[in-house]
Amino acid sequence: MKNSISVLDLLNVSNPNIIDIRSVQKYNDNHILNAKNIPDYLLLSNPEKYLSKDEIYYIYCQKGINSGKLCLRLLKKGYKVVNVIGGYEAWILLK
């Protein structure tokens, strides 16, 4: 499993579990279609509440930096997570 994916490749994933780790306000302003909002501090403090170790999750932030760091920490805990390179800013460039 790859640890990162481009937004273009994300479009080709069938039924991806996408998580937006930005603030609720930024998520409500706009987000990737079908993404769930779980702010980074909640996801990191209690990942077992939100994630299953049997599923693959595609995680993004604004630019892909914070989500990349979070993914590394979650990978060490045994979760299957993939960082979306460039984050939301890369996504809006596709539109």
C-alpha positions as CSV (number, residue, x, y, z in Angstrom):
1,M,0.0,0.0,0.0
2,K,1.3,3.5,-0.9
3,N,1.6,6.0,1.9
4,S,0.5,8.9,-0.4
5,I,-1.6,9.6,-3.4
6,S,-2.2,12.5,-5.8
7,V,-5.6,14.1,-6.0
8,L,-5.8,13.0,-9.6
9,D,-5.2,9.3,-8.6
10,L,-7.7,9.7,-5.8
11,L,-10.4,10.4,-8.4
12,N,-9.8,6.8,-9.7
13,V,-10.3,5.1,-6.3
14,S,-13.6,3.4,-6.0
15,N,-15.6,4.4,-2.9
16,P,-12.7,6.0,-1.0
17,N,-13.0,6.7,2.7
18,I,-11.9,10.3,2.7
19,I,-11.1,12.3,5.9
20,D,-10.7,16.0,6.1
21,I,-8.7,16.9,9.2
22,R,-9.1,20.7,8.8
23,S,-11.2,22.7,11.2
24,V,-15.0,22.4,11.1
25,Q,-15.2,25.9,9.8
26,K,-12.9,25.2,6.8
27,Y,-14.7,21.9,6.1
28,N,-18.1,23.7,6.2
29,D,-16.7,26.4,3.8
30,N,-15.9,23.6,1.3
31,H,-14.4,20.1,1.1
32,I,-13.8,17.2,-1.2
33,L,-17.0,15.5,-2.1
34,N,-18.0,12.7,0.4
35,A,-15.2,13.6,2.8
36,K,-15.9,13.2,6.5
37,N,-14.6,15.9,8.8
38,I,-12.6,14.7,11.8
39,P,-10.3,17.5,13.0
40,D,-6.7,16.3,13.4
41,Y,-6.6,16.7,17.2
42,L,-9.6,14.4,17.6
43,L,-8.3,11.8,15.2
44,L,-4.9,11.7,16.8
45,S,-6.1,11.6,20.4
46,N,-8.7,8.8,19.8
47,P,-8.2,7.1,16.5
48,E,-9.9,3.9,17.5
49,K,-13.2,5.9,17.8
50,Y,-13.1,6.9,14.2
51,L,-11.0,4.4,12.3
52,S,-10.9,0.6,11.7
53,K,-7.6,-1.1,11.2
54,D,-9.4,-3.1,8.4
55,E,-10.2,-0.1,6.2
56,I,-8.0,2.3,4.1
57,Y,-8.5,6.0,4.7
58,Y,-7.4,8.9,2.5
59,I,-6.5,11.8,4.7
60,Y,-6.1,15.4,3.7
61,C,-5.6,18.9,5.2
62,Q,-5.2,22.3,3.5
63,K,-1.8,21.6,1.8
64,G,-1.0,18.0,2.6
65,I,1.7,18.8,5.2
66,N,-0.2,18.2,8.4
67,S,-2.1,15.2,7.0
68,G,1.3,13.7,6.0
69,K,2.6,14.0,9.6
70,L,-0.7,12.6,11.0
71,C,-0.6,9.7,8.5
72,L,2.9,8.7,9.7
73,R,1.7,8.7,13.3
74,L,-1.4,6.6,12.4
75,L,0.6,4.2,10.3
76,K,2.8,3.5,13.4
77,K,-0.3,2.6,15.3
78,G,-1.3,0.1,12.6
79,Y,-3.9,2.1,10.7
80,K,-4.1,2.0,6.8
81,V,-3.9,5.6,5.9
82,V,-2.9,7.4,2.8
83,N,-1.9,11.1,2.6
84,V,-3.5,13.1,-0.2
85,I,-0.6,15.1,-1.7
86,G,-1.2,18.8,-1.8
87,G,-4.4,18.5,0.2
88,Y,-7.5,20.6,-0.5
89,E,-5.5,23.2,-2.4
90,A,-4.5,20.6,-4.9
91,W,-8.0,19.4,-5.1
92,I,-9.5,22.8,-6.0
93,L,-6.9,23.2,-8.8
94,L,-8.6,20.3,-10.5
95,K,-11.9,22.1,-10.8
